């Protein structure tokens, strides 16, 4: 189950808010004239992707049929690039209904795993696409925090111009695939629960840091947190913990995730922001609860008596890392910790199932 370098054959776009600017107050058929505006970068993105992928539109327009939508797209120069336009009006159902996505896949002629949905609506475009088996790329121009503690999208783009390069790179494992990797390597359920908690904490911290202008990828931090203990019980010497996980993840084609696993262990020196937030998240989560640095380090000292000196030497480094991560945040440390403790760690229903 290695990294897949663009298994995508078809790229399916949401319409309003993604390819076209939203039209305030318009709940009827798409209007004619200057009120129709393409989203910045839409034309350039479609031009770059055309010929490499089958391009389509999937819209929840219930009062506009394919003809109306194509007329609107033609006004802003987008229609020539699109092989298919599928509307809720024509299908009789819309996103996030899996039946709508199946109708789209039939039009573009590819299986779910061969299609990527690009849209700004997390519940309709992203959740709907993932439930139907498609890849999902979240168009997030406002850089808004993700609505899920455990994100399900495969990639995020703040601008449509980022799509070609995003599709050229391997996707990280999605949430279901990451959980399958843990199962394949016989990671015990208690460690899976710990990893889910670390992933959720790292994800939320990454969002908070990004809001302060720090260049960190919340999705990468989440997946790194989920897979950081991949080798927890498969190495005889716990000082080698992280090494085997790194080897496995590099072999699967995810060097960034490998670095996170290697640099999360006590005494390591994480370099990237994703490595730092996962390292810190792991050091404030005991089992599957956020307990804070002091209680977590105390627990490690009780559990690994022979390593008490090593743990004590690591404490100043951990305190410095905590200041590096929590210091830039607008909320005081106590509020940050309270928010982390309040996270709902449950998986999205269709992933849990």
C-alpha positions, 0 to 999 in steps of 0.5 A: 500500500505505497504512495501513489503518484497521481493515480488520478485519471479524472479531476471533478470540480465543484462549481459555485465557490470553486470554478465560479465565484458564488453569486449572492442572492441567486437561487434560481438558474444561473444568470447571464451576463457580467454577474458570472465570474471565474474564480482566480486561477481557474482558467489557468488551472484547467488549461494546465490540466487539460489533456492530462486528465479528464475534467468535469464539473459536478454541481448541486445546481437543482434549477440549472441543467447541463445546458445552463451550466455550460452556457455560464462556463462558456461566458468565462472561457472555461467550458472548452476544457470540460468533458462532462458537466453533471448537475443535481437537476439532471441526476435527481440527487446531489452531493453528498449522495453517493449515487450522485458521485456514481453518476459523475464517475459513469460520465467520466468513465473511470472507477472511484479510485481514479477520480479526484473531487476538488471543492470548497464544501467540506461536507458536500464535496469532500465527505461525499467524495470520500464516502463514494471512494474518490480522492478529495482535494479541499479548495480552501482559499480562506485557509480556514481550520478543517472541520474534522478532528481527523481530516479525511481529505487527501490534499488541500490547495489555497489556490486553484493554481496549486492543483497541477503540482499537487496532482504531480505529488504522491498523496499521503495515505488517507485516514482509512489507509493509515489505519489499515497500515497500522492493522497490517503491522499488528499495532495493538488497539491501545497504541492505535488509540494513543496514535489517534489522540496524538494525531488529533492533538498534532493536527489542532496545534498545526492549525493554530500555528498556521493561523499565526503565519507559521508554515506547517501542514496540518494534514501531514502532521495528522498522518505523521501522528497517526503513524508515529508508533508504527513499530512500537512493539516490533523492535526489541530495543526501545532505543531503536523505536522510530527507526523501523517505522521510518524504514517502513514509511520510506519503503512505502514512499512517504519520506516526510512521514518517515522523518516524523516517526524517526524524530518523535522519540525521546531525545530526538531533535525534530527539525520540520514543524510537522516533526516538532508538533508530533514530537510535542503531541506525543509528549503530552498524551498519556495513553489516549488522554491529554495530560500535559508535559509534566505528567507525561514525563513523570509517567515515562520515568515510572515506566522506564526506570532504567532510563530515568537519567535519559528522560531527565536530560530530555526534559529541558529540551521538551520544555523549550519545544513546548515554548516554541510551539505554544509561545506563538499562539494567541491563547495562553497555555492553559486555554490551549491545553483545555482545548486539546483536552476537549477534542472529540477523538471519534473517527468520522462514522464512515471511516469507523465503520 
